[in-house]
Amino acid sequence: MDIKIISANIKKYRELKGLTREVVASELEMSVSGYSKIERGEIDLTLTKLQKISEVLGVSASDILNFDVTNIFNISNNQQVQGLGSKESNITNNLNKVDDYTQKYIKMLEDKIQQLESK
């Protein structure tokens, strides 16, 4: 798997959890610049480091390796647990949740752009 994809997934989870690079770096007992290199895909990760990052982010290492929006909303389990309404209704609800995630992610990126432009 490409280190750039893994690094991008780490960054996505960190941002979704509302954590700063400083907080994650501190939890990992490393410098912010060192952690930033991980997020930029400039250094290879060991399995041990990936496991530590996943613990800090509160997700599994597998989730980081296979980032999927359905993991965020646990859509597959949600469909089984609800058991209410028609399959069509459940599918529509799940698509709305994915769309909500997309909107949240877009908003977060727009805010980041605004922040960077104001510097």
C-alpha positions as CSV (number, residue, x, y, z in Angstrom):
1,M,0.0,0.0,0.0
2,D,1.2,3.5,-0.9
3,I,2.6,5.4,2.1
4,K,1.0,8.6,0.8
5,I,-2.5,7.0,1.1
6,I,-1.8,5.8,4.6
7,S,-0.5,9.2,5.6
8,A,-3.5,10.9,4.1
9,N,-5.8,8.5,6.1
10,I,-4.0,9.3,9.3
11,K,-4.5,13.0,8.7
12,K,-8.2,12.5,7.9
13,Y,-8.8,10.6,11.1
14,R,-6.9,13.2,13.1
15,E,-8.9,16.0,11.7
16,L,-12.2,14.1,12.1
17,K,-11.3,13.6,15.8
18,G,-10.6,17.3,16.1
19,L,-7.0,16.7,17.2
20,T,-4.1,19.0,16.4
21,R,-0.7,17.7,15.2
22,E,0.8,19.0,18.5
23,V,-1.5,16.8,20.6
24,V,-0.9,13.7,18.5
25,A,2.8,14.3,18.4
26,S,2.9,14.7,22.2
27,E,0.9,11.5,22.7
28,L,3.4,9.7,20.5
29,E,6.3,11.3,22.3
30,M,7.8,12.7,19.2
31,S,8.3,16.2,17.7
32,V,5.6,18.0,15.8
33,S,7.9,18.2,12.8
34,G,8.5,14.4,13.0
35,Y,4.8,13.7,13.2
36,S,4.1,16.1,10.3
37,K,6.5,14.1,8.2
38,I,4.4,11.1,8.8
39,E,1.2,12.9,7.7
40,R,3.0,14.1,4.6
41,G,4.2,10.6,3.7
42,E,7.9,11.6,3.9
43,I,8.9,8.8,6.2
44,D,8.0,5.1,6.2
45,L,5.9,3.9,9.1
46,T,6.7,0.8,11.1
47,L,3.9,-1.4,12.2
48,T,4.6,-0.4,15.8
49,K,4.3,3.3,15.0
50,L,1.1,2.7,13.0
51,Q,-0.3,0.8,16.0
52,K,0.6,3.7,18.4
53,I,-1.0,6.2,16.0
54,S,-4.2,4.2,15.8
55,E,-4.4,4.0,19.6
56,V,-4.0,7.8,19.9
57,L,-6.7,8.3,17.2
58,G,-9.0,5.7,18.7
59,V,-9.3,3.7,15.6
60,S,-7.8,0.4,14.5
61,A,-4.7,0.1,12.3
62,S,-6.9,-1.6,9.8
63,D,-9.2,1.4,9.7
64,I,-6.2,3.6,8.9
65,L,-5.0,1.3,6.2
66,N,-8.5,1.0,4.6
67,F,-10.1,4.5,5.3
68,D,-13.7,4.3,4.2
69,V,-16.5,6.8,4.9
70,T,-18.7,3.9,6.0
71,N,-16.4,3.3,8.9
72,I,-17.1,6.8,10.2
73,F,-20.8,6.2,10.4
74,N,-20.7,2.4,10.8
75,I,-23.3,2.2,8.1
76,S,-23.2,-1.6,7.6
77,N,-23.9,-2.2,11.3
78,N,-26.4,0.6,11.4
79,Q,-28.5,-1.1,8.8
80,Q,-28.5,-4.4,10.7
81,V,-29.3,-2.8,14.1
82,Q,-32.1,-0.6,12.9
83,G,-34.1,-3.2,11.1
84,L,-36.8,-0.6,10.6
85,G,-38.5,0.4,7.4
86,S,-37.8,-0.9,4.0
87,K,-34.4,-1.6,2.5
88,E,-35.0,1.4,0.3
89,S,-35.5,3.6,3.3
90,N,-32.4,2.3,5.0
91,I,-30.3,2.9,1.8
92,T,-31.6,6.4,1.5
93,N,-30.8,7.1,5.2
94,N,-27.3,5.7,4.7
95,L,-26.7,7.8,1.6
96,N,-27.8,10.9,3.6
97,K,-25.2,10.1,6.3
98,V,-22.5,9.7,3.7
99,D,-23.5,13.1,2.2
100,D,-23.4,14.6,5.7
101,Y,-19.9,13.4,6.1
102,T,-18.9,14.8,2.7
103,Q,-20.4,18.2,3.6
104,K,-18.6,18.2,7.0
105,Y,-15.3,17.3,5.3
106,I,-15.8,20.1,2.6
107,K,-16.6,22.6,5.3
108,M,-13.5,21.6,7.3
109,L,-11.4,22.0,4.2
110,E,-13.0,25.4,3.3
111,D,-12.3,26.6,6.8
112,K,-8.7,25.5,6.5
113,I,-8.3,27.3,3.2
114,Q,-9.7,30.5,4.7
115,Q,-7.4,30.2,7.7
116,L,-4.4,29.8,5.3
117,E,-5.4,32.7,3.1
118,S,-5.7,35.0,6.1
119,K,-2.1,34.4,7.0
